[in-house]
Amino acid sequence: MTGLDPAFLATSHELGELALCHARLQADARYAWIVLIPRGGAYREIEDLPAGAPEQLMGEILRAGAAVRAVGQALGRPVEKLNVGALGNVTPQLHVHVVGRRADDAAWPDPVWGRGQAAPYDAGALDRAMAAARAALGL
């Protein structure tokens, strides 16, 4: 995808294209975690999106939530709580994190940002996570 901040390429795996957003699996096996990045402009805030796109983004967030739950199931760690955030403090390009949380995860009950080192997926787990996410997203 053109126009994607390089930080996303270094920290996530490509899932595919939804109607509005590019979807990526965060490269941190500690959490079921999908990042949505709206295409089509140099957006920094949700309010920068064109008319109708914020509502479309919400629909894609809901789809990503189902996909995050599917990833958790596929990895044997069912999601207990979904966290959704559009922070952009480090990477200003508009993006939305949809993170599956569990009471026994590495950062619970704190936010996931800045807590420990990302754990890489092993090949089998990455394949299961990607397949589950793509199936749930219809990709």
DOMIZA-100512 format. One line per field, with one value per residue (C-alpha): chain; x, y, z. Coordinates in steps of 0.02 Angstrom, whole numbers. Layout:
REM residues N
mol (A / ...)
x (X / ...)
y (Y / ...)
z (Z / ...)
//
This chain:
REM residues 139
mol (A / A / A / A / A / A / A / A / A / A / A / A / A / A / A / A / A / A / A / A / A / A / A / A / A / A / A / A / A / A / A / A / A / A / A / A / A / A / A / A / A / A / A / A / A / A / A / A / A / A / A / A / A / A / A / A / A / A / A / A / A / A / A / A / A / A / A / A / A / A / A / A / A / A / A / A / A / A / A / A / A / A / A / A / A / A / A / A / A / A / A / A / A / A / A / A / A / A / A / A / A / A / A / A / A / A / A / A / A / A / A / A / A / A / A / A / A / A / A / A / A / A / A / A / A / A / A / A / A / A / A / A / A / A / A / A / A / A / A)
x (0 / 69 / 62 / 81 / 195 / 350 / 321 / 172 / 279 / 405 / 279 / 137 / 88 / -25 / -199 / -279 / -393 / -565 / -676 / -597 / -447 / -291 / -294 / -138 / -102 / 11 / 174 / 157 / 102 / 59 / -105 / -234 / -217 / -269 / -226 / -339 / -264 / -385 / -328 / -349 / -272 / -149 / -271 / -217 / -384 / -552 / -626 / -512 / -601 / -724 / -912 / -977 / -805 / -810 / -966 / -883 / -731 / -842 / -911 / -736 / -686 / -831 / -772 / -595 / -661 / -738 / -573 / -475 / -590 / -562 / -372 / -386 / -487 / -365 / -220 / -310 / -322 / -503 / -523 / -612 / -613 / -588 / -488 / -505 / -390 / -338 / -190 / -66 / 57 / 206 / 142 / 32 / -49 / -229 / -244 / -354 / -293 / -415 / -334 / -398 / -363 / -366 / -348 / -190 / -106 / 64 / -1 / -169 / -254 / -141 / -133 / -27 / 82 / 255 / 235 / 377 / 447 / 340 / 347 / 365 / 243 / 313 / 273 / 128 / 44 / 66 / -15 / -163 / -183 / -176 / -299 / -422 / -412 / -433 / -580 / -669 / -636 / -692 / -521)
y (0 / 171 / 308 / 189 / 253 / 140 / 108 / -3 / -109 / -139 / -184 / -278 / -405 / -363 / -439 / -350 / -210 / -170 / -40 / 105 / 35 / -64 / -200 / -267 / -394 / -318 / -415 / -451 / -627 / -574 / -499 / -528 / -357 / -279 / -106 / -17 / 123 / 225 / 245 / 390 / 538 / 606 / 590 / 627 / 630 / 544 / 717 / 732 / 590 / 635 / 633 / 459 / 386 / 401 / 292 / 171 / 167 / 119 / -26 / -84 / -69 / -185 / -309 / -297 / -334 / -496 / -536 / -503 / -623 / -752 / -732 / -758 / -917 / -981 / -957 / -1037 / -873 / -813 / -625 / -563 / -376 / -272 / -110 / 15 / 165 / 296 / 375 / 428 / 506 / 412 / 376 / 524 / 442 / 403 / 223 / 127 / -13 / -152 / -255 / -412 / -415 / -549 / -537 / -645 / -545 / -463 / -287 / -315 / -205 / -68 / -10 / -118 / 27 / 36 / -126 / -248 / -304 / -367 / -556 / -620 / -750 / -922 / -975 / -1090 / -965 / -826 / -933 / -974 / -792 / -726 / -856 / -825 / -636 / -643 / -763 / -653 / -497 / -582 / -562)
z (0 / -44 / 85 / 232 / 369 / 374 / 559 / 514 / 398 / 537 / 672 / 586 / 453 / 306 / 314 / 167 / 111 / 180 / 95 / 192 / 285 / 260 / 395 / 481 / 618 / 750 / 764 / 949 / 994 / 1171 / 1109 / 974 / 892 / 727 / 663 / 538 / 432 / 325 / 144 / 27 / 115 / 240 / 383 / 561 / 650 / 625 / 594 / 441 / 351 / 213 / 242 / 279 / 312 / 504 / 505 / 386 / 500 / 647 / 546 / 506 / 689 / 733 / 599 / 667 / 841 / 777 / 691 / 851 / 943 / 804 / 822 / 1010 / 982 / 851 / 972 / 1120 / 1215 / 1200 / 1211 / 1368 / 1328 / 1172 / 1182 / 1040 / 1022 / 896 / 984 / 850 / 972 / 899 / 722 / 674 / 521 / 572 / 628 / 749 / 863 / 906 / 1044 / 1128 / 1313 / 1447 / 1635 / 1620 / 1480 / 1497 / 1534 / 1619 / 1676 / 1607 / 1425 / 1309 / 1248 / 1326 / 1423 / 1391 / 1225 / 1081 / 1067 / 889 / 826 / 788 / 609 / 653 / 768 / 640 / 505 / 620 / 674 / 495 / 431 / 573 / 551 / 362 / 374 / 502 / 398 / 237 / 155)
//
